[in-house]
Amino acid sequence: MKNKLLCLLLATAMLLSMLLLAGCDIFNIPDDDDDQFPQIDNSVDLKEYAPTPSDDVYVEGETYYTSNAVHLVTEVNGNYTVNRPFTLDKDNVNKRIYSNVYLYEEDFVQVIYYKDFNDLGKLYVVLADQTDTQYVQIRNSTDGSPLQIDVVQQGVYNLILDITTFGIDFVKVDDIQTPVYEKVASCELSIHVSMDDHTYWPMTLDESTNEYFVERYIPCGASIGFGNQSRTSRYNLTVPFEMQNTIAYYDSVNKGSLQVHVGGTYKVYFNAKTYVVRLELQNPDTATYYYQVEWQQGNVLTPVGNQTPYLFEYQFVAQGKPTDPYVDIPSFFPMLGWKYSLTVVDPDGLTAYDAYIKESGTYKLTINLKDFTLTVARV
């Protein structure tokens, strides 16, 4: 009997710990013994909100509010936001309108109700209009209960929340011609080297450029990401074309991280509105470079000399066929990621389309990872 009682107490303690860690009632447990929707008193709940110049664009002349009891939660392009300001429907004060919200595929929306703001919130995932499934779909948790509303068609939406039913109506008002993201309120750089080596570094906002910045050492092969300081957000990145497959690798499937190919000290920039990442290597002459011929074939090159760690040489024999004389220039790879994107330098006209050697023979390829060039010369 004592053993059974001990097991029961342990199970109860574990359940309470899980609920506390969850931060909100993801299982949609009814309030007390009542499974009815909460009654919201606007006269008590509403707090007038005055937009500031740093806010995203609001309609001039409209009155905006925030709520103590009901938070509309969105994750847009990796930016997790709660309690965004809203206006009231002029014909029905129980409907709260969140206007011109830019939503992209894989973004999501939830509603959290707080009976007491210091207590755990209760999660609501309700569609007011079932025809909205052309734009969104409900995702369930592993136990089958509604977890969030996922966006399946990007666009500019008015989200209308009815506080009597907690249902959200998605009204698409426009297609997205130019991406617009919510301004990042805080930012920190994360550097992931291994499971045992993962660090976070606060970034400072430069108001004149709208960029967060920090200077840090990033090891060769490490991945970096950006999020808010509460670590509820992991921002999706926009990476300039000239950075991709040169100094770093960006996987558009995993939009929240970037693989750094060159180990060194960087000035790291993240734009608060466009989410564009910039990396400026501060020590190219002493940085750590990695170069391999083809992918994981055991042919890792060493630099030409200690004074030029960015310079590599590779000699190979091109053997074409009478019917097909062109030979592929070998591919070169970093430690992780897709092959390097190199600009071919060919003063003697030995190549075609920056991809082939035109004649059989022995060639020396000189690779400069300081400027990401590949120079072709006949031996």
Phi and psi in degrees as a GROMACS rama.xvg file:
@    title "Ramachandran Plot"
@    xaxis  label "Phi"
@    yaxis  label "Psi"
@TYPE xy
-62.499  -40.1801  LYS-2
-64.1802  -39.7959  ASN-3
-65.3786  -41.4977  LYS-4
-64.4464  -40.9832  LEU-5
-62.9612  -42.5016  LEU-6
-62.68  -40.2566  CYS-7
-64.1713  -42.7962  LEU-8
-64.1253  -41.309  LEU-9
-64.6947  -41.5403  LEU-10
-63.5954  -41.1943  ALA-11
-63.2397  -42.75  THR-12
-63.078  -40.4191  ALA-13
-65.3125  -39.9616  MET-14
-63.9347  -43.6626  LEU-15
-62.37  -40.1701  LEU-16
-62.9725  -40.7707  SER-17
-63.6655  -40.8043  MET-18
-67.1761  -38.1473  LEU-19
-67.5167  -40.6779  LEU-20
-68.9075  -28.203  LEU-21
-64.6562  -32.5626  ALA-22
82.4828  -19.9055  GLY-23
-158.774  164.305  CYS-24
-82.4864  85.9354  ASP-25
-72.7943  -8.53029  ILE-26
-94.7398  2.68165  PHE-27
58.8804  41.7235  ASN-28
-70.97  129.773  ILE-29
-61.3324  151.011  PRO-30
-67.4041  124.515  ASP-31
51.336  -131.901  ASP-32
-100.085  13.8434  ASP-33
-110.219  123.681  ASP-34
-98.4484  13.1416  ASP-35
-79.0757  159.201  GLN-36
-67.4904  145.615  PHE-37
-61.2629  150.983  PRO-38
-97.5434  119.874  GLN-39
-102.786  125.087  ILE-40
-97.2776  106.21  ASP-41
-58.5352  -33.9863  ASN-42
-64.789  -24.3652  SER-43
-98.4206  -35.6854  VAL-44
-81.8658  -36.6137  ASP-45
-76.3358  139.103  LEU-46
-129.605  122.471  LYS-47
-66.049  139.483  GLU-48
-119.858  130.6  TYR-49
-105.755  111.076  ALA-50
-58.8835  145.391  PRO-51
-108.774  164.24  THR-52
-58.2173  -25.7265  PRO-53
-83.1838  -9.07198  SER-54
-71.4397  164.133  ASP-55
-67.9199  169.105  ASP-56
-67.5727  131.473  VAL-57
-119.505  158.532  TYR-58
-75.0334  125.709  VAL-59
-66.9223  137.993  GLU-60
91.8891  -12.9687  GLY-61
-83.6158  150.606  GLU-62
-99.0858  125.896  THR-63
-109.316  151.114  TYR-64
-134.645  160.508  TYR-65
-122.631  167.671  THR-66
-125.49  142.892  SER-67
-83.9634  -31.0832  ASN-68
-96.2734  -31.0845  ALA-69
-126.72  121.48  VAL-70
-114.364  125.87  HIS-71
-84.0109  122.42  LEU-72
-105.233  131.855  VAL-73
-132.616  148.258  THR-74
-121.603  110.096  GLU-75
-117.942  116.574  VAL-76
54.7195  35.0536  ASN-77
88.9703  -6.46795  GLY-78
-92.5304  110.482  ASN-79
-87.5617  120.332  TYR-80
-128.796  137.544  THR-81
-122.447  154.291  VAL-82
55.6943  48.7863  ASN-83
-72.2337  147.994  ARG-84
-65.0699  156.639  PRO-85
-148.57  166.826  PHE-86
-111.522  170.055  THR-87
-104.247  141.812  LEU-88
-61.7924  128.974  ASP-89
-67.9425  -19.6924  LYS-90
-101.109  -11.266  ASP-91
-154.327  101.498  ASN-92
-68.5732  -8.43235  VAL-93
-84.7173  -1.23631  ASN-94
-109.382  124.391  LYS-95
-106.14  129.969  ARG-96
-111.494  121.921  ILE-97
-106.111  102.71  TYR-98
-89.4157  147.125  SER-99
51.5428  51.4188  ASN-100
-89.2841  121.297  VAL-101
-81.3747  119.111  TYR-102
-122.461  141.007  LEU-103
-122.433  160.767  TYR-104
-56.1932  136.819  GLU-105
84.0218  -5.42766  GLU-106
-71.0102  165.153  ASP-107
-145.933  163.657  PHE-108
-134.187  143.497  VAL-109
-143.774  168.61  GLN-110
-128.403  133.309  VAL-111
-121.97  128.809  ILE-112
-106.793  134.19  TYR-113
-114.596  110.299  TYR-114
-65.8382  -39.3707  LYS-115
-135.644  125.13  ASP-116
-60.7793  -22.5059  PHE-117
-84.8724  -7.36423  ASN-118
-98.3442  177.011  ASP-119
-67.5549  144.552  LEU-120
-86.2816  162.859  GLY-121
-110.822  130.048  LYS-122
-88.9891  133.364  LEU-123
-122.359  132.304  TYR-124
-133.099  90.5057  VAL-125
-133.967  129.64  VAL-126
-91.9758  126.803  LEU-127
-74.6848  -29.6349  ALA-128
-130.357  114.595  ASP-129
-66.6578  -19.3398  GLN-130
-72.167  -10.4412  THR-131
-69.6045  -4.59681  ASP-132
-65.3359  -9.64312  THR-133
-72.1037  -21.9764  GLN-134
-105.083  -33.9982  TYR-135
-140.886  166.091  VAL-136
-146.664  149.118  GLN-137
-83.4545  132.303  ILE-138
-104.376  135.206  ARG-139
-99.4732  154.167  ASN-140
-77.017  178.37  SER-141
-63.4663  -23.9442  THR-142
-90.2858  3.43214  ASP-143
94.4278  -3.96182  GLY-144
-85.1558  148.358  SER-145
-59.1325  134.533  PRO-146
-113.649  -45.0566  LEU-147
-162.869  165.73  GLN-148
-105.817  112.905  ILE-149
-89.9842  140.88  ASP-150
-84.6279  128.304  VAL-151
-114.767  -11.5252  VAL-152
-134.777  114.064  GLN-153
-67.6996  154.967  GLN-154
168.702  177.239  GLY-155
-96.7513  124.924  VAL-156
-125.236  148.596  TYR-157
-97.6682  123.84  ASN-158
-100.937  121.164  LEU-159
-112.89  112.927  ILE-160
-102.028  121.042  LEU-161
-93.9427  113.591  ASP-162
-78.1542  -1.77552  ILE-163
-88.0558  -24.9531  THR-164
-121.087  -12.0092  THR-165
62.0893  19.9613  PHE-166
-87.5259  145.676  GLY-167
-109.753  130.709  ILE-168
-103.662  123.513  ASP-169
-96.4425  109.168  PHE-170
-107.541  109.124  VAL-171
-78.8019  123.719  LYS-172
-107.562  -16.0572  VAL-173
-168.523  158.588  ASP-174
-82.4885  160.314  ASP-175
-91.0233  112.071  ILE-176
-86.6443  -47.0331  GLN-177
-124.468  125.721  THR-178
-57.6602  136.813  PRO-179
-129.257  126.36  VAL-180
-117.432  154.793  TYR-181
-69.8933  140.911  GLU-182
-65.0612  133.776  LYS-183
-74.6636  125.255  VAL-184
-83.1246  -26.4579  ALA-185
-153.494  157.033  SER-186
-150.778  139.638  CYS-187
-138.887  149.575  GLU-188
-91.4437  131.127  LEU-189
-109.294  136.79  SER-190
-120.492  116.413  ILE-191
-109.918  111.507  HIS-192
-98.3713  -43.2405  VAL-193
-159.066  178.235  SER-194
-61.5297  -27.0819  MET-195
-99.5698  0.569385  ASP-196
-136.321  87.6719  ASP-197
-138.162  117.42  HIS-198
-125.448  157.267  THR-199
-125.542  138.302  TYR-200
-134.356  116.646  TRP-201
-59.926  144.4  PRO-202
-114.077  153.925  MET-203
-107.226  138.331  THR-204
-87.9079  126.088  LEU-205
-92.4113  106.897  ASP-206
-62.6081  -28.6228  GLU-207
-73.2171  -29.8543  SER-208
-109.301  -10.2568  THR-209
64.7912  26.8069  ASN-210
-114.779  137.577  GLU-211
-81.8516  147.157  TYR-212
-146.61  154.451  PHE-213
-161.196  153.084  VAL-214
-114.273  122.46  GLU-215
-146.294  159.603  ARG-216
-85.0308  130.772  TYR-217
-121.781  119.267  ILE-218
-66.9775  154.776  PRO-219
-60.6852  130.009  CYS-220
87.7448  -5.08953  GLY-221
-74.1825  154.038  ALA-222
-106.599  146.613  SER-223
-125.389  154.633  ILE-224
-149.898  176.204  GLY-225
-138.419  137.802  PHE-226
-153.333  178.757  GLY-227
-80.2391  167.524  ASN-228
-74.2602  -17.4535  GLN-229
-83.92  -7.95203  SER-230
62.9124  31.7258  ARG-231
-93.2058  -14.9184  THR-232
-114.438  147.617  SER-233
-134.73  96.1569  ARG-234
-65.6906  138.957  TYR-235
-73.7258  144.363  ASN-236
-103.356  148.731  LEU-237
-114.058  123.6  THR-238
-116.008  124.677  VAL-239
-57.3213  145.455  PRO-240
-56.7881  -40.6245  PHE-241
-68.5617  -15.9472  GLU-242
-85.3655  -26.3325  MET-243
-71.9609  129.772  GLN-244
61.2524  23.7067  ASN-245
-119.237  -91.3739  THR-246
-77.894  -15.0761  ILE-247
-155.014  165.804  ALA-248
-120.785  130.243  TYR-249
-119.924  121.487  TYR-250
-96.9665  112.89  ASP-251
-67.8902  -12.2008  SER-252
-78.3491  -45.9638  VAL-253
-97.9616  84.7731  ASN-254
-75.8175  -6.40795  LYS-255
-97.796  5.94383  GLY-256
-144.108  163.335  SER-257
-139.054  132.475  LEU-258
-94.7783  123.147  GLN-259
-93.465  125.029  VAL-260
-87.8036  -26.1357  HIS-261
-115.289  122.272  VAL-262
-82.8814  126.705  GLY-263
178.13  -173.122  GLY-264
-89.5317  127.2  THR-265
-122.797  146.477  TYR-266
-91.148  119.574  LYS-267
-109.148  131.449  VAL-268
-125.251  141.815  TYR-269
-137.775  119.463  PHE-270
-77.0396  127.847  ASN-271
-68.4804  -19.6622  ALA-272
-109.79  -38.2237  LYS-273
-96.1567  -14.8538  THR-274
63.467  23.6405  TYR-275
-78.362  134.757  VAL-276
-102.358  136.478  VAL-277
-127.643  139.333  ARG-278
-124.348  127.263  LEU-279
-119.865  108.888  GLU-280
-72.4421  125.124  LEU-281
-92.2291  -19.4448  GLN-282
-131.694  60.7183  ASN-283
-61.9233  -27.0709  PRO-284
-80.3979  -11.3908  ASP-285
-127.641  10.8095  THR-286
-73.659  172.453  ALA-287
-105.033  122.554  THR-288
-116.229  152.879  TYR-289
-135.965  135.253  TYR-290
-147.358  127.023  TYR-291
-132.987  146.062  GLN-292
-86.5493  121.616  VAL-293
60.2319  -179.74  GLU-294
-97.936  114.09  TRP-295
51.771  47.8635  GLN-296
-101.346  8.18163  GLN-297
78.2831  13.8153  GLY-298
-111.454  74.9255  ASN-299
-91.2246  125.527  VAL-300
-86.0017  150.086  LEU-301
-106.017  152.164  THR-302
-60.1873  157.049  PRO-303
-60.6229  -38.4357  VAL-304
-159.558  164.308  GLY-305
-65.2422  -28.0694  ASN-306
-79.5498  -14.599  GLN-307
-130.698  70.5832  THR-308
-65.9903  -11.5214  PRO-309
-93.6226  -3.33059  TYR-310
-107.832  127.652  LEU-311
-131.204  153.261  PHE-312
-129.792  144.332  GLU-313
-143.503  128.887  TYR-314
-109.367  134.297  GLN-315
-148.232  159.597  PHE-316
-102.327  122.59  VAL-317
-94.6943  123.019  ALA-318
-126.412  101.12  GLN-319
-88.4835  -178.488  GLY-320
-114.939  153.963  LYS-321
-56.1484  -35.5399  PRO-322
-87.6054  -12.9315  THR-323
-149.386  79.7609  ASP-324
-72.8595  -17.7422  PRO-325
-74.0553  137.218  TYR-326
-122.827  135.198  VAL-327
-61.8537  134.243  ASP-328
-69.3846  134.102  ILE-329
-56.4267  152.316  PRO-330
-92.5177  146.17  SER-331
-124.956  139.044  PHE-332
-126.337  153.209  PHE-333
-80.7728  -168.737  PRO-334
-64.8618  -43.0046  MET-335
-139.32  149.517  LEU-336
108.53  -174.21  GLY-337
-77.0999  167.328  TRP-338
-62.7838  152.768  LYS-339
-60.4119  142.263  TYR-340
-96.7783  106.189  SER-341
-113.841  143.489  LEU-342
-87.8098  121.278  THR-343
-79.0525  128.458  VAL-344
-107.88  115.886  VAL-345
-136.963  77.0186  ASP-346
-65.5877  -23.404  PRO-347
-100.709  6.40355  ASP-348
65.4682  41.0513  GLY-349
-88.1509  -11.242  LEU-350
-117.898  164.945  THR-351
-129.42  131.628  ALA-352
58.6258  22.7367  TYR-353
57.1722  22.8352  ASP-354
-136.597  -17.1067  ALA-355
-131.52  147.767  TYR-356
-87.504  131.906  ILE-357
-83.2278  -25.1891  LYS-358
-131.606  149.708  GLU-359
-64.6865  148.218  SER-360
156.015  -177.784  GLY-361
-101.736  133.734  THR-362
-131.819  148.201  TYR-363
-109.401  125.326  LYS-364
-106.209  124.635  LEU-365
-108.933  119.97  THR-366
-109.611  124.875  ILE-367
-113.871  107.386  ASN-368
-86.4845  4.02085  LEU-369
-79.0752  -37.6131  LYS-370
-121.694  4.64888  ASP-371
57.1947  56.0968  PHE-372
-118.406  156.115  THR-373
-129.74  114.094  LEU-374
-101.32  130.196  THR-375
-106.765  130.042  VAL-376
-141.688  144.598  ALA-377
-81.9426  138.332  ARG-378
